[in-house]
């Protein structure tokens, strides 16, 4: 029972971290501009670091230092690659930027699904 509760709390905490990192003032215009086309890398890396720090703090509080380091090692490269690739899609296929284009939403959904799969994977790794 307690193990299940810890899994749920971890999933919720990491989803809140994802929301904070992507949909609040923690995503600056500098980061968002770079994410739009997947370059330059430095602002995207900074954005991925924001997510990594949020994940680290959440997992540190819930599971301890060793698991927090593991979560950070998962989050940093995956978030960077996912956001870079989504931005690159906009560069390769400019029509994807049009929110009236249904494929814009397909790519957005795949991007979010990838981030949530990382959240699930991270939760599995720290709760196992």
N, C-alpha and C positions, 0 to 999 in steps of 0.2 A: 504493500500500500504506500509506504513512504517513498520507495524507489520510483513508483509511478508518479507520485506528486512531484518529486524532484525533476523528473523528465519533463512534465508539463510546465513547471516553473521555468526550467531552462529554455524550453521552446518559446514561451511567452517573452522571457527576458531578451533573448536574441532577436526576436521579431521586433520588440520595442527598440533595441539597438539599431536594427536595420532602418526602421522608420525615422529615428532621430538622425541618423547619418545621411539619409537621402532626402528627407522632406522637411527639414527645419533649417535654421540659420547655419547649421554646421556644414551645409553644402553652400559654399560661396559662389559668387558669379564666376570667379576665376576657375574654380573646379568645374562648374556646369558648362562653361564655354568649351573647355577641353574635352569633357565627356561627350559633347555634341558630335564631334567628329573623330573621337578616339586619339586625339593628339593636341598639344604636346603631352608627353608622358608625365612630366613633373606634377602638374595639377591633379592628374588622375591618380598618381601615386599618393599625393597628399590626401585626396579623398578616401582612397583605400586605407590609408593610415588612420584617418578619423574612425572608420568602421572597425579597424583592428583594435584601436584603443578602447572603443566602446565594448567590443566583444571581450577584450582582456579584463576590463573592470568587472563586467557582469559575471564572467566565469570565475574570476578570482574570488568574488564575493560568495559565489554559490559552491565552488568546487576546489578552490585552492590554486596555488602558484603553478604547479606542474601542468594542470589542465588548462590554466589560463595561457600559458606559453604555447601549448598545443593548439588551442583555439586561435591564437594570434598567427601561428604558422600556417594554419589552414586559411584564415580569413584574408590575410594580406595578398597572397598571390591570386587567389580565386576572385576576389573582388576587383582587383586590378585588371585581370584578363577579361572578365565578364563585361565590365564597363568599357574597356578599350574596344572589344569586339563589337559591342552594340553601337558605339560611336563610329567605328569603321564602316559598319553597314550603312549608316547615313551618308558617308562619303562615297561609297560605292554605288548606292542606290538613292539618289537625292529625293525621289518621290516618297521615301519612307518618312521624311520629316513632316509631311502633310497629315495632320491629325484626321482629315476626312478620308484618308486612304486606309482601308481596313488592314493592310499589311503593316502599317505603322503600329497598330495595336497588337498584331501577332508578334512582332519583334519585341515590343514593350512587354508583352505577356511572357515570352520566352526568357527575356532578361530577368524579370521578377521571379519566374519559376526557378531559374538557375540559382539566384541568390537564396531562395527558400530551400532548395535542395542542399545548398551548402550549410544552411542553418540546421537542417535535419541531420546531415552528416556530422556536423560539429557536435550536436547534442548526443548523437549515438556514440561518438568517440569519447566524450567526457563523462558520459553516464555508464559506460561499459566497465 
